[in-house]
């Protein structure tokens, strides 16, 4: 009996790496009155939202990434 290698027709399916389109916002911040708002991460469930943190009290929440981009664009124009 000769040894032969068997090749099955199916392969392991690996998820394609999807880069979150809003990772460039992470770490950016702006000052609103007496507090600083900082983008901490992209939401795990929705790549179109980012997590932000307020330094004054440490409160975190999510908001649309397009809104944060708009805020940073307005701050850039004002400077």
Secondary structure, 3 states (H helix, E strand, C coil): CCCCCCCCCCCCCCCCCCCCCCHHHCCCEEEECCEEEEEEEECCCCCCEEEEEECCCCCEEEEEHHHHHHHHHHHHHHC
